[in-house]
């Protein structure tokens, strides 16, 4: 009988052990799911892909639709990075169609801006009172303008007039339902009243009316604040900020150059992105950018494919990883997965709505394997969020420590 080379025998033994360990890993995860008391009522969809070995190592109801909750923010942010890029600027600006003149009033020379002002909002969720101070300083104080003779208009054409998100369940417990507007200041919509109060405090007189209007072509830019889209990602993903997510989504709609862009216009880009990845409309449904809507639906398989694309083919993996919660360190994973094998190794987005809990992201295992995973639970009985999160963490522990499965 011809002898097999020793290296081939060693390789076959290694493959056999790997397959055996993988079988035990699957059995252990199956046991966690089937033995957990909450699974008598709740559903569980899971898919885990080993990007290093290029194979799916675990799946369970991975093609069933689930509510993503805040893991929907992964789709919003990835789509924005895909079509806009991290350096895309979100501007809040002051324009005028008038001109300045020097006139003498009561023996004093005054500098007057004669003409209309236009304040253009593009949904910067970070815009603050201090930012407005800076704009007013540049537009009026540094120019030594004493008064404005003309009307003040706000241009809010990038978004429809509703202050809420599409499909939001306003009485869902514990959720943050922010006001959504292209012009927000310190998380509120009182932009015009704050603007007028600040003019008054600076001693700048205003004679005119207040209304809404589009910035005319040819208007002169007086001052603007710009923030890069990439600067919004950490708050959106690490802290799961819903306003930031919706603001990012609406930047996509701006590409269509449609006035009062409805959410559906922005969502076209998420749909297009997922269709490019090979999925059709029956594999997902998104109606908002933050995941607050109960109408959102997606499969674990689609979530994993999105994360695979980001990891293997995109040019923004580093940007996204830096913005995701890191296990045991920050964001919504600060107090989770602190055990050996998972602490500082899981970059993932959490999600929660009443009855729904999800977790999707990357596990960088100690043996240099990168696992891409999605765990989605629906129908969780009220008050059992911590229990289902512990089950999800157990599954990640098994995946992180395959040698300890037996």
C-alpha positions in Angstrom: 0.0 0.0 0.0 1.3 3.4 -0.9 2.0 5.6 2.2 0.4 9.0 2.5 2.8 11.9 3.1 2.9 12.9 6.8 2.0 16.5 5.9 -1.2 15.3 4.1 -2.1 13.1 7.1 -1.6 16.1 9.4 -3.8 18.3 7.2 -6.6 15.7 7.1 -6.5 15.4 10.9 -6.6 19.1 11.3 -9.6 19.4 9.0 -11.3 16.6 10.8 -10.8 18.4 14.2 -12.0 21.7 12.7 -15.2 20.1 11.4 -15.7 18.3 14.7 -15.2 21.5 16.7 -17.6 23.3 14.3 -20.2 20.6 14.9 -19.9 21.0 18.7 -20.1 24.8 18.3 -23.3 24.5 16.4 -24.7 22.0 18.9 -23.9 24.4 21.8 -25.6 27.4 20.1 -28.6 25.2 19.3 -28.7 24.2 23.0 -28.6 27.9 24.1 -31.5 28.7 21.9 -33.7 25.7 22.6 -33.1 25.7 26.3 -33.7 29.4 26.9 -37.2 29.9 28.5 -37.8 33.1 26.5 -37.6 31.1 23.3 -40.9 29.4 24.1 -42.6 32.7 22.9 -39.9 34.6 21.1 -38.4 34.0 17.7 -34.7 33.9 16.9 -32.9 34.5 13.6 -29.2 34.1 13.4 -26.5 34.0 10.7 -22.7 33.9 11.3 -20.2 34.0 8.5 -16.5 33.3 9.0 -14.8 35.9 6.7 -11.4 34.3 7.3 -12.5 30.8 6.3 -15.1 32.1 3.8 -18.0 29.9 5.1 -21.2 30.2 7.0 -20.6 28.5 10.4 -24.0 28.9 11.9 -27.5 29.8 10.7 -31.0 29.6 12.2 -34.1 31.0 10.5 -31.7 33.4 8.7 -34.2 34.0 5.9 -37.1 35.0 8.1 -38.0 38.7 8.3 -37.5 40.4 11.7 -37.7 44.0 12.9 -34.1 45.3 12.9 -34.7 48.1 15.5 -31.6 50.2 15.7 -29.5 47.8 13.6 -31.3 49.7 10.8 -28.8 52.4 11.4 -26.2 50.2 9.8 -28.0 50.4 6.5 -28.5 54.1 6.8 -24.9 54.9 7.6 -23.4 52.4 5.1 -25.6 53.7 2.3 -24.7 57.3 3.1 -21.0 56.3 3.0 -21.5 54.4 -0.2 -23.2 57.3 -2.1 -22.0 60.4 -0.3 -18.8 59.6 1.5 -17.6 60.6 4.9 -16.4 64.0 3.8 -19.9 65.1 2.5 -20.7 68.5 4.0 -23.9 69.3 5.8 -24.4 73.1 5.7 -26.4 75.6 7.7 -26.1 79.0 6.0 -27.3 82.6 5.9 -27.8 84.4 2.6 -29.1 87.8 1.4 -30.4 89.4 -1.7 -29.7 92.8 -0.3 -26.8 95.2 0.1 -25.3 97.3 2.8 -25.5 101.1 3.0 -24.2 103.6 5.4 -26.8 106.1 6.5 -26.9 108.8 9.2 -29.5 108.4 11.9 -29.8 111.0 14.7 -26.4 112.3 13.9 -24.8 108.8 14.0 -23.6 106.8 11.0 -25.2 103.4 10.8 -24.5 100.5 8.6 -27.8 99.0 7.3 -28.4 95.7 5.4 -31.3 96.5 3.0 -32.8 93.4 1.6 -34.1 90.0 2.6 -32.2 87.3 4.6 -32.5 83.6 3.9 -31.5 80.9 6.4 -31.0 77.6 4.7 -31.2 74.4 6.8 -29.8 71.1 5.7 -30.6 69.1 8.9 -27.4 69.4 10.9 -28.5 67.7 14.2 -25.5 69.1 16.0 -26.4 72.8 15.4 -26.2 74.8 18.6 -26.7 78.2 20.1 -22.9 78.6 20.0 -22.9 77.8 16.3 -25.6 80.5 15.7 -23.4 83.0 17.6 -20.5 82.2 15.3 -22.7 82.7 12.2 -24.1 86.0 13.5 -20.6 87.2 14.4 -19.4 86.6 10.9 -22.5 87.8 9.0 -23.3 91.0 11.0 -21.0 91.9 13.9 -17.7 91.7 12.0 -19.3 93.7 9.2 -20.5 96.2 11.7 -24.1 96.0 10.6 -26.5 97.9 12.9 -29.8 97.0 11.4 -31.6 94.8 8.9 -34.4 96.3 6.7 -36.1 93.4 5.0 -37.7 90.1 5.6 -36.2 87.0 7.2 -37.0 83.7 5.5 -36.2 80.1 6.5 -35.5 77.6 3.6 -36.6 74.2 4.9 -37.1 72.6 1.5 -34.9 69.6 2.0 -37.5 67.8 4.1 -41.3 67.5 4.3 -43.2 69.4 7.0 -43.8 66.5 9.4 -41.7 66.6 12.6 -41.9 62.9 13.2 -40.4 59.9 11.4 -42.3 57.6 9.0 -44.1 54.7 10.8 -43.1 55.7 14.3 -45.1 54.2 17.2 -45.2 57.3 19.4 -46.3 55.4 22.5 -43.6 52.8 22.4 -42.0 52.7 25.9 -38.6 54.2 26.5 -37.9 55.2 22.9 -36.4 58.6 22.0 -38.7 60.2 19.4 -36.8 63.4 18.3 -38.3 66.3 16.4 -37.1 66.2 12.8 -36.5 69.5 11.0 -33.9 70.9 8.6 -33.4 73.8 11.1 -32.8 72.6 14.6 -31.0 74.4 17.4 -30.0 72.7 20.6 -32.3 69.8 19.7 -35.3 72.1 19.3 -37.2 73.7 16.4 -37.4 77.2 17.9 -34.8 78.4 15.4 -36.4 81.6 14.2 -37.3 82.9 17.7 -33.7 82.2 18.9 -32.3 83.9 15.8 -34.4 87.1 16.4 -33.6 87.1 20.2 -29.9 86.9 19.4 -30.1 89.8 16.9 -31.8 91.8 19.6 -29.1 90.9 22.2 -26.4 92.1 19.7 -28.2 95.4 19.3 -29.1 94.7 15.6 -32.5 96.2 14.8 -34.8 94.2 12.5 -37.6 95.8 10.5 -39.5 93.2 8.4 -41.6 90.0 8.4 -40.7 86.4 9.0 -41.7 83.6 6.7 -40.5 80.6 4.6 -39.0 80.8 1.2 -36.4 79.1 -1.0 -33.0 80.8 -1.2 -33.0 82.7 -4.6 -30.4 81.9 -7.2 -27.7 84.5 -7.0 -28.2 85.3 -3.3 -25.0 86.3 -1.5 -23.6 83.9 1.1 -23.0 85.7 4.4 -21.9 82.9 6.7 -22.2 79.1 7.0 -21.4 76.2 9.3 -20.5 72.9 7.7 -20.1 69.5 9.4 -18.8 66.4 7.7 -21.2 63.4 7.5 -18.5 61.2 9.0 -18.5 63.3 12.2 -22.1 62.3 12.8 -21.4 58.5 12.7 -20.1 57.9 16.2 -23.1 59.4 17.9 -25.5 57.7 15.5 -24.0 54.3 16.0 -22.2 54.2 19.4 -25.0 56.1 21.2 -27.8 55.0 18.8 -28.9 58.6 18.3 -32.1 58.6 16.3 -32.1 62.2 15.2 -28.6 61.8 13.8 -29.7 58.7 11.9 -32.6 60.5 10.3 -30.4 63.5 9.5 -28.0 61.2 7.7 -30.8 59.5 5.8 -32.2 62.8 4.5 -28.8 63.8 3.1 -29.4 61.0 0.6 -32.6 62.5 -0.5 -30.8 65.8 -1.3 -29.1 64.0 -4.2 -32.5 63.9 -6.0 -32.9 67.7 -5.8 -36.5 67.3 -4.8 -38.1 70.0 -2.7 -39.6 68.8 0.5 -38.1 65.4 0.0 -40.3 62.7 1.6 -38.5 59.8 3.4 -39.3 57.5 0.5 -37.0 59.5 -1.8 -34.1 59.0 0.6 -34.9 55.3 1.1 -34.5 54.7 -2.6 -30.8 54.7 -2.1 -30.9 52.0 0.6 -33.1 49.9 -1.7 -30.7 50.4 -4.6 -27.7 49.5 -2.5 -29.3 46.2 -1.3 -30.4 45.4 -4.8 -26.8 45.8 -5.9 -25.9 43.2 -3.2 -28.3 40.8 -4.9 -31.5 41.1 -2.8 -35.0 41.9 -3.9 -37.8 43.8 -2.3 -39.1 40.7 -0.5 -35.9 40.4 1.6 -36.2 43.7 3.4 -38.3 46.8 4.0 -37.2 50.1 5.4 -39.5 53.1 6.1 -37.2 55.2 8.3 -33.5 55.7 8.9 -33.3 55.1 12.7 -35.1 51.9 13.1 -37.8 53.3 15.3 -40.6 52.2 12.9 -42.2 48.8 13.6 -42.8 48.6 9.8 -39.1 47.9 9.1 -38.2 44.3 8.3 -35.0 42.6 7.3 -33.5 39.1 7.5 -30.3 38.1 9.3 -28.9 37.0 6.0 -29.3 40.5 4.5 -27.7 42.1 7.6 -24.7 39.7 7.2 -24.4 40.4 3.5 -24.3 44.1 4.1 -21.6 43.7 6.8 -19.7 41.4 4.4 -19.7 44.0 1.7 -18.4 46.6 4.1 -15.7 44.3 5.4 -14.5 42.8 2.1 -15.3 45.4 -0.6 -15.9 48.8 0.7 -13.4 51.6 1.3 -15.0 52.7 4.6 -14.6 49.7 6.9 -12.3 51.7 9.2 -14.7 54.6 9.4 -17.5 52.3 10.4 -15.6 50.3 12.9 -14.4 53.4 14.7 -18.1 54.5 14.9 -19.5 51.2 16.2 -19.8 50.4 19.9 -16.9 48.3 21.2 -17.6 45.5 23.6 -16.9 46.4 27.2 -15.6 49.8 26.3 -18.1 52.3 25.0 -21.5 53.1 23.5 -24.4 50.6 23.9 -21.9 47.8 24.4 -20.1 49.4 27.3 -21.4 47.0 29.9 -21.8 44.0 27.7 -19.4 41.2 26.5 -16.7 42.1 29.0 -15.6 38.4 29.4 -12.3 37.0 28.0 -12.6 36.4 24.3 -15.2 39.1 23.6 -14.0 42.2 25.5 -12.6 44.7 23.0 -13.2 42.2 20.2 -16.9 42.9 19.2 -17.7 45.9 17.1 -21.5 45.8 16.7 -24.8 47.7 16.6 -27.4 47.0 19.1 -31.2 47.4 18.6 -34.2 47.4 20.8 -37.9 48.1 20.5 -40.7 46.7 22.6 -40.5 43.0 22.1 -37.5 43.3 19.7 -33.8 43.0 20.4 -31.0 42.7 17.8 -27.2 42.6 17.6 -25.2 42.7 14.4 -21.5 43.3 13.6 -18.0 41.9 13.8 -16.2 39.6 16.2 -12.4 39.7 15.8 -11.5 36.4 17.4 -8.2 35.7 19.2 -7.3 33.1 16.6 -7.3 35.8 13.9 -10.7 34.7 12.5 -13.2 37.5 11.7 -16.8 36.5 12.2 -19.6 38.6 10.8 -22.9 38.0 12.6 -26.6 39.0 13.0 -28.8 37.9 15.9 -32.4 39.1 15.7 -35.1 38.3 18.3 -38.8 39.2 18.0 -41.8 38.5 20.2 -39.8 38.8 23.5 -42.2 39.0 26.4 -42.4 42.5 28.1 -39.7 43.2 30.6 -37.3 40.5 29.5 -34.8 42.6 27.5 -31.9 41.8 29.8 -32.6 38.1 29.6 -32.6 38.1 25.8 -29.4 40.2 25.7 -27.7 37.7 28.0 -28.7 35.0 25.6 -27.2 36.9 22.7 -24.0 37.5 24.7 -23.8 33.7 25.5 -23.9 33.0 21.7 -21.1 35.5 21.1 -19.1 33.8 23.9 -19.4 30.5 22.2 -18.4 32.0 18.9 -15.4 33.7 20.5 -14.1 30.6 22.2 -14.6 27.7 19.9 -11.9 25.6 21.6 -14.0 25.7 24.8 -17.2 24.5 23.2 -17.1 20.9 24.5 
